[in-house]
Amino acid sequence: VAILLGGAAAAPAAEQQATPIIVGAKNFPEQYVLGQLYRQALIAQGFKVQYKENIGSTELIDAALRSGRVTLYPEYTGIMLSVTHKRKSLPKTATGTYRLAKRLYEKRGQTLLRQTPFQDRDVLAVTRATGNRYNLRRISDLKRVPELTIAGFPEWETRWRGPIGRQYGIRGFEFEPIAGISAYQLLDRRDVEAADVFTTDPQLQGRKYKQLADPKNMFGFQHVAPVVDRDLIRQHGAKFTSTLNKVSRLLTVKAMQSMLQAVAINKKPAAKVAGQFLKANGLS
């Protein structure tokens, strides 16, 4: 017998408790592509999906995850440990990084699905001209640059100013937050000498910029894995997890650079680029 509330039958308990699939993405082109890939692949398999893009930094999107405003988003394994879980030291291998991150998320009610073949690490880059002028090869060589200015996303200053000082002796530099302009434009205009960029950036494929070596592995391993509310897996099962894992399995460095070239350089919509990739690989 249905229990009537306000003239309508109450929804079944399972329906009331269902956790919505809300895919989130952070605030840069690679995240837009990843978010769209996971979103569209799930929709193609019949799942009802909400999507929230351009949420912001790791700190902000993790808060959204913990509050239920998103229930799934792509994150970088090293960032999971150093930023989300505040680990001061990182495992020496990519596998160790992934396994530790998964254990820590599971203590909070989330888990990780399969990690991607590609990793996208933060890297400090300089123009080839600046690198040659000061003979810059490693991060520690930045000590040679007078009145050093480094650009990065606003959260980068808090995250890395301490570690770059402790591990490489780089102290007293000016920090230029990236806002409304790309790191590469700042480098090209000589507004900064170095910038925090990503190893999958298509701009790094040529010889215009030089990546500084990070022998102390300050930035860790940065494969991508979907962070997922465990309720989603309980409610949607193997079809849900296998759909996301099939997408992740295809994401090589070459594939990501190609899609990022289309989005970041050629200014094509991330949704369209992701859709074309999924169709070409039989996932839509």
Sine and cosine of phi, psi and omega as CSV:
sin_phi,cos_phi,sin_psi,cos_psi,sin_omega,cos_omega
0.00,0.00,0.80,-0.60,-0.01,-1.00
-0.95,0.30,0.64,-0.77,0.08,-1.00
-1.00,-0.04,0.85,-0.52,-0.09,-1.00
-1.00,-0.01,0.77,-0.64,0.07,-1.00
-0.82,-0.58,0.92,-0.39,0.00,-1.00
0.90,0.45,0.50,0.86,0.07,-1.00
1.00,0.06,0.03,1.00,-0.01,-1.00
-0.81,-0.59,0.51,-0.86,0.03,-1.00
-0.95,0.32,0.67,-0.74,0.04,-1.00
-0.91,0.41,0.58,-0.82,0.02,-1.00
-0.93,0.37,0.51,-0.86,0.08,-1.00
-0.83,0.56,0.48,-0.88,-0.05,-1.00
-0.84,0.54,-0.67,0.74,-0.04,-1.00
-0.89,0.46,-0.61,0.79,-0.01,-1.00
-0.94,0.34,-0.64,0.76,0.00,-1.00
-0.88,0.47,-0.57,0.82,-0.11,-0.99
-1.00,-0.03,-0.04,1.00,-0.06,-1.00
-0.87,0.49,0.72,-0.70,0.03,-1.00
-1.00,0.00,0.84,-0.54,-0.02,-1.00
-0.93,0.36,0.54,-0.84,0.12,-0.99
-1.00,0.09,0.96,-0.28,-0.01,-1.00
-0.85,-0.53,0.97,-0.22,-0.01,-1.00
-0.99,0.13,0.77,-0.64,0.05,-1.00
-0.92,-0.40,0.36,-0.93,0.08,-1.00
-0.58,-0.82,0.56,-0.83,0.02,-1.00
-0.97,0.22,-0.37,-0.93,-0.29,-0.96
-0.91,-0.41,0.69,0.72,0.09,-1.00
-0.48,-0.88,0.31,-0.95,-0.20,-0.98
-0.81,0.59,-0.66,0.75,-0.02,-1.00
-0.87,0.49,-0.63,0.78,0.03,-1.00
-0.92,0.38,-0.59,0.81,0.05,-1.00
-0.88,0.48,-0.68,0.73,0.02,-1.00
-0.90,0.43,-0.75,0.66,-0.02,-1.00
-0.88,0.47,-0.71,0.71,0.01,-1.00
-0.86,0.51,-0.69,0.73,0.01,-1.00
-0.92,0.38,-0.61,0.80,0.04,-1.00
-0.86,0.50,-0.76,0.64,-0.01,-1.00
-0.92,0.38,-0.68,0.74,0.00,-1.00
-0.86,0.51,-0.79,0.62,-0.10,-1.00
-0.94,0.35,-0.57,0.82,0.03,-1.00
-0.90,0.44,-0.65,0.76,0.03,-1.00
-0.92,0.40,-0.69,0.72,0.02,-1.00
-0.87,0.49,-0.64,0.77,0.01,-1.00
-0.88,0.47,-0.42,0.91,0.02,-1.00
-1.00,-0.09,0.17,0.99,0.11,-0.99
1.00,-0.05,0.10,0.99,0.01,-1.00
-0.99,0.15,0.57,-0.82,0.11,-0.99
-1.00,0.06,0.85,-0.52,-0.16,-0.99
-0.77,-0.64,0.73,-0.68,0.21,-0.98
-0.99,-0.15,0.40,-0.92,-0.07,-1.00
-0.65,-0.76,0.76,-0.65,0.04,-1.00
-0.78,-0.63,0.90,-0.44,-0.10,-1.00
-0.93,-0.36,0.36,-0.93,0.10,-1.00
0.89,0.46,0.64,0.77,-0.06,-1.00
-0.94,0.35,-0.60,0.80,-0.01,-1.00
0.77,-0.64,-0.51,-0.86,-0.10,-0.99
-0.95,0.30,0.13,-0.99,0.09,-1.00
-0.84,0.55,-0.68,0.74,-0.01,-1.00
-0.86,0.52,-0.66,0.75,-0.03,-1.00
-0.95,0.30,-0.68,0.73,-0.05,-1.00
-0.96,0.29,-0.48,0.87,0.09,-1.00
-0.93,0.38,-0.61,0.79,0.08,-1.00
-0.89,0.46,-0.63,0.78,0.05,-1.00
-0.91,0.42,-0.63,0.78,0.04,-1.00
-0.90,0.43,-0.72,0.69,-0.04,-1.00
-0.92,0.39,-0.46,0.89,0.00,-1.00
-1.00,-0.02,-0.12,0.99,0.00,-1.00
1.00,0.05,0.08,1.00,0.04,-1.00
-0.96,0.29,-0.40,0.92,0.29,-0.96
-0.75,-0.66,0.46,-0.89,0.00,-1.00
-0.84,-0.55,0.04,1.00,-0.01,-1.00
-0.32,-0.95,0.75,-0.66,0.12,-0.99
-0.36,-0.93,0.44,-0.90,0.01,-1.00
-0.99,0.14,0.76,-0.65,0.00,-1.00
-0.71,-0.71,0.31,-0.95,-0.05,-1.00
-0.99,-0.12,0.74,-0.68,-0.21,-0.98
-0.89,0.46,-0.63,0.77,0.04,-1.00
-0.92,0.38,-0.63,0.78,0.05,-1.00
-0.90,0.43,-0.59,0.81,0.06,-1.00
-0.79,0.61,-0.70,0.72,-0.07,-1.00
-0.98,0.19,-0.77,0.64,-0.14,-0.99
-0.97,0.25,-0.57,0.82,-0.07,-1.00
-0.99,-0.17,-0.83,0.56,-0.07,-1.00
-0.94,0.35,-0.70,0.71,-0.09,-1.00
-0.96,-0.27,0.13,0.99,0.19,-0.98
0.85,0.53,0.56,0.83,0.03,-1.00
-0.98,0.19,0.77,-0.64,-0.03,-1.00
-0.99,0.15,-0.46,0.89,0.05,-1.00
-0.81,-0.59,0.53,-0.85,-0.09,-1.00
-0.91,-0.42,0.49,-0.87,0.06,-1.00
-0.84,0.54,0.37,-0.93,-0.08,-1.00
-1.00,0.08,-0.11,0.99,-0.02,-1.00
-0.75,-0.66,0.35,-0.94,0.04,-1.00
-0.92,0.40,-0.64,0.77,0.00,-1.00
-0.91,0.42,-0.68,0.74,0.02,-1.00
-0.90,0.44,-0.61,0.79,0.04,-1.00
-0.88,0.47,-0.73,0.68,-0.01,-1.00
-0.89,0.46,-0.73,0.69,-0.07,-1.00
-0.91,0.42,-0.66,0.75,0.03,-1.00
-0.91,0.41,-0.69,0.72,0.01,-1.00
-0.87,0.49,-0.67,0.74,-0.01,-1.00
-0.89,0.46,-0.67,0.74,0.02,-1.00
-0.88,0.47,-0.66,0.75,-0.04,-1.00
-0.93,0.37,-0.65,0.76,0.04,-1.00
-0.91,0.41,-0.61,0.79,-0.04,-1.00
-0.91,0.42,-0.43,0.90,0.10,-1.00
-0.93,0.37,-0.35,0.94,-0.03,-1.00
-0.98,-0.20,-0.03,1.00,-0.01,-1.00
0.99,-0.13,0.12,0.99,0.11,-0.99
-0.90,-0.44,0.08,-1.00,0.11,-0.99
-0.50,-0.87,0.09,-1.00,0.06,-1.00
-0.93,-0.37,0.61,-0.79,0.19,-0.98
-1.00,-0.08,-0.16,-0.99,-0.10,-0.99
-0.82,0.57,0.63,-0.77,0.07,-1.00
-1.00,0.02,0.40,-0.92,-0.07,-1.00
-0.98,0.21,0.40,-0.91,0.14,-0.99
-0.90,0.44,-0.59,0.81,-0.01,-1.00
-0.99,0.14,0.44,-0.90,0.23,-0.97
-0.79,-0.61,0.52,-0.85,-0.02,-1.00
-0.84,-0.55,0.99,-0.11,-0.05,-1.00
-1.00,-0.04,0.55,-0.83,0.25,-0.97
-0.88,0.48,0.55,-0.83,0.07,-1.00
-0.50,-0.87,0.61,-0.79,0.11,-0.99
-1.00,0.06,0.82,-0.57,-0.03,-1.00
-0.86,-0.50,0.48,-0.88,0.08,-1.00
-0.74,-0.68,0.28,-0.96,0.14,-0.99
-0.94,0.34,0.41,-0.91,0.03,-1.00
-0.85,0.52,-0.60,0.80,-0.01,-1.00
-0.90,0.43,-0.69,0.72,0.02,-1.00
-0.92,0.40,-0.64,0.76,0.03,-1.00
-0.87,0.49,-0.67,0.74,0.01,-1.00
-0.94,0.33,-0.62,0.78,-0.04,-1.00
-0.88,0.48,-0.66,0.75,-0.06,-1.00
-0.95,-0.31,0.12,0.99,-0.02,-1.00
0.82,0.58,0.83,0.56,-0.06,-1.00
-1.00,-0.05,0.85,-0.52,0.05,-1.00
-0.81,-0.59,-0.62,0.79,-0.01,-1.00
-0.87,-0.49,0.27,-0.96,0.04,-1.00
-0.84,0.55,-0.64,0.77,-0.04,-1.00
-0.87,0.49,-0.40,0.92,-0.01,-1.00
-0.93,0.36,-0.25,0.97,0.02,-1.00
-0.90,0.44,-0.26,0.97,0.08,-1.00
-0.88,0.48,-0.34,0.94,0.00,-1.00
-0.98,0.21,-0.24,0.97,-0.11,-0.99
-1.00,0.04,0.88,-0.47,0.04,-1.00
-0.95,0.30,0.59,-0.80,0.03,-1.00
0.77,0.64,0.79,0.62,-0.07,-1.00
-0.91,0.41,0.73,-0.68,0.14,-0.99
-0.83,-0.56,0.76,-0.65,0.01,-1.00
-0.88,-0.48,0.71,-0.70,0.02,-1.00
-0.98,-0.21,0.49,-0.87,0.07,-1.00
-0.10,-0.99,0.17,-0.99,0.11,-0.99
-0.86,0.51,0.49,-0.87,-0.11,-0.99
-0.78,0.63,-0.63,0.78,-0.03,-1.00
-0.94,0.35,-0.29,0.96,-0.03,-1.00
-0.89,0.45,-0.58,0.81,-0.06,-1.00
-0.86,0.51,-0.73,0.68,-0.01,-1.00
-0.93,0.36,-0.65,0.76,-0.07,-1.00
-0.92,0.38,-0.67,0.74,-0.24,-0.97
-0.91,-0.40,-0.21,0.98,-0.02,-1.00
-0.86,0.51,-0.65,0.76,0.04,-1.00
-0.92,0.40,-0.84,0.55,-0.01,-1.00
-0.85,0.53,-0.63,0.77,-0.03,-1.00
-0.93,0.38,-0.47,0.88,0.08,-1.00
-0.97,0.24,-0.72,0.70,-0.04,-1.00
-0.92,0.38,-0.68,0.74,-0.13,-0.99
-1.00,0.02,-0.51,0.86,-0.09,-1.00
-0.83,-0.56,-0.01,1.00,0.04,-1.00
0.94,0.33,0.36,0.93,0.00,-1.00
-1.00,-0.03,0.97,-0.26,-0.05,-1.00
-0.75,-0.66,0.39,-0.92,0.10,-0.99
0.97,0.25,0.23,0.97,0.02,-1.00
-0.99,0.15,0.38,-0.93,0.12,-0.99
-1.00,0.10,0.58,-0.81,0.03,-1.00
-0.92,-0.39,0.77,-0.64,0.01,-1.00
-0.92,-0.39,0.96,-0.27,0.01,-1.00
-0.93,0.36,0.69,-0.73,0.02,-1.00
-0.99,0.17,0.85,-0.52,0.02,-1.00
-0.49,-0.87,0.93,-0.38,0.05,-1.00
0.97,0.25,0.14,0.99,0.01,-1.00
-0.47,-0.88,0.51,-0.86,-0.05,-1.00
-0.99,0.12,0.39,-0.92,0.07,-1.00
-0.85,0.53,-0.59,0.81,-0.06,-1.00
-0.94,0.34,-0.57,0.82,0.08,-1.00
-0.91,0.42,-0.65,0.76,0.03,-1.00
-0.89,0.45,-0.65,0.76,0.05,-1.00
-0.91,0.41,-0.70,0.71,-0.04,-1.00
-0.89,0.45,-0.59,0.81,-0.01,-1.00
-0.99,0.12,-0.04,1.00,-0.02,-1.00
0.89,0.46,0.45,0.89,0.10,-1.00
-0.96,0.27,-0.44,0.90,0.04,-1.00
-0.69,-0.72,0.38,-0.92,0.04,-1.00
-1.00,-0.04,-0.47,0.88,-0.03,-1.00
-0.60,-0.80,0.40,-0.92,0.00,-1.00
-0.56,-0.83,0.55,-0.83,0.10,-1.00
-0.99,0.13,0.91,-0.41,0.00,-1.00
-0.78,-0.62,-0.13,-0.99,-0.06,-1.00
-0.88,-0.47,0.60,-0.80,-0.11,-0.99
-0.92,0.39,-0.29,0.96,0.06,-1.00
-1.00,-0.04,0.03,1.00,0.04,-1.00
-0.84,0.54,0.78,-0.62,0.00,-1.00
-0.89,0.46,-0.40,0.92,0.01,-1.00
-0.89,0.46,-0.40,0.92,-0.06,-1.00
-0.99,0.12,-0.02,1.00,-0.03,-1.00
-0.96,0.29,-0.45,0.89,0.00,-1.00
-1.00,-0.01,-0.34,-0.94,-0.05,-1.00
-0.94,-0.33,0.17,0.98,-0.06,-1.00
-0.94,0.33,-0.52,0.86,-0.06,-1.00
-0.85,-0.53,0.43,-0.90,-0.04,-1.00
-0.84,-0.54,0.77,-0.64,0.05,-1.00
-1.00,0.02,0.73,-0.69,0.02,-1.00
-1.00,0.04,0.74,-0.67,-0.04,-1.00
-0.90,0.43,0.57,-0.82,-0.01,-1.00
-0.86,-0.51,0.93,0.36,-0.11,-0.99
-0.89,0.45,-0.38,0.93,0.03,-1.00
-1.00,0.04,0.04,1.00,0.04,-1.00
0.83,0.56,0.69,0.72,-0.03,-1.00
-0.86,0.51,-0.56,0.83,-0.07,-1.00
-1.00,-0.04,-0.07,1.00,0.10,-1.00
0.93,0.36,-0.12,-0.99,0.08,-1.00
-1.00,0.03,0.64,-0.77,-0.14,-0.99
-0.71,-0.70,0.80,0.60,0.20,-0.98
-0.95,0.32,0.36,-0.93,-0.01,-1.00
-0.98,-0.21,0.67,-0.75,0.13,-0.99
-0.63,-0.77,0.63,-0.77,0.10,-1.00
-0.93,0.37,0.79,-0.61,0.16,-0.99
-1.00,0.00,0.83,-0.56,-0.19,-0.98
-0.77,-0.64,0.70,-0.71,0.17,-0.99
-0.88,0.47,0.79,-0.61,-0.08,-1.00
-0.90,0.44,-0.39,0.92,0.06,-1.00
-0.89,0.46,-0.53,0.85,0.03,-1.00
-0.89,0.46,-0.65,0.76,-0.02,-1.00
-0.93,0.35,-0.66,0.75,0.03,-1.00
-0.90,0.45,-0.60,0.80,-0.08,-1.00
-0.99,0.10,-0.50,0.86,-0.12,-0.99
-0.92,-0.39,-0.27,0.96,0.18,-0.98
0.94,0.35,-0.43,-0.90,-0.17,-0.98
-0.91,0.41,-0.54,0.84,0.00,-1.00
-0.89,0.46,-0.64,0.76,0.01,-1.00
-0.91,0.41,-0.79,0.61,-0.06,-1.00
-0.92,0.38,-0.63,0.78,-0.02,-1.00
-0.92,0.38,-0.55,0.84,0.03,-1.00
-0.89,0.46,-0.74,0.68,0.00,-1.00
-0.92,0.39,-0.65,0.76,-0.01,-1.00
-0.91,0.41,-0.56,0.83,0.04,-1.00
-0.90,0.43,-0.62,0.78,0.05,-1.00
-0.91,0.42,-0.77,0.64,-0.05,-1.00
-0.85,0.52,-0.62,0.79,-0.05,-1.00
-0.88,0.48,-0.45,0.89,-0.07,-1.00
-1.00,0.06,-0.16,0.99,-0.21,-0.98
-1.00,0.00,0.99,0.10,0.09,-1.00
-1.00,0.05,0.19,-0.98,0.07,-1.00
-0.86,0.52,-0.70,0.72,-0.02,-1.00
-0.88,0.48,-0.68,0.73,0.00,-1.00
-0.90,0.44,-0.67,0.74,-0.02,-1.00
-0.93,0.36,-0.67,0.74,0.02,-1.00
-0.89,0.46,-0.62,0.79,0.01,-1.00
-0.90,0.43,-0.72,0.70,0.00,-1.00
-0.93,0.37,-0.61,0.79,0.01,-1.00
-0.94,0.33,-0.54,0.84,0.12,-0.99
-0.85,0.52,-0.71,0.71,-0.01,-1.00
-0.91,0.42,-0.64,0.77,-0.09,-1.00
-1.00,0.10,-0.80,0.60,-0.14,-0.99
-0.98,0.19,-0.53,0.85,-0.05,-1.00
-0.98,-0.19,-0.75,0.66,-0.05,-1.00
-1.00,0.03,-0.07,1.00,0.12,-0.99
0.88,0.47,0.56,0.83,0.10,-0.99
-1.00,0.09,0.51,-0.86,-0.01,-1.00
-0.89,0.46,0.69,-0.72,0.00,-1.00
-0.85,0.52,-0.61,0.79,-0.01,-1.00
-0.87,0.49,-0.67,0.74,-0.01,-1.00
-0.93,0.36,-0.69,0.72,-0.01,-1.00
-0.89,0.46,-0.70,0.71,0.02,-1.00
-0.89,0.45,-0.68,0.74,0.00,-1.00
-0.88,0.47,-0.64,0.77,0.03,-1.00
-0.91,0.42,-0.64,0.77,0.02,-1.00
-0.90,0.43,-0.71,0.71,0.00,-1.00
-0.90,0.44,-0.66,0.75,0.01,-1.00
-0.90,0.44,-0.68,0.73,0.00,-1.00
-0.89,0.45,-0.41,0.91,-0.03,-1.00
-0.96,-0.29,0.26,0.97,0.09,-1.00
0.94,0.34,0.47,0.88,-0.04,-1.00
-0.92,-0.40,0.24,0.97,0.07,-1.00
-0.59,-0.80,0.00,0.00,0.00,0.00
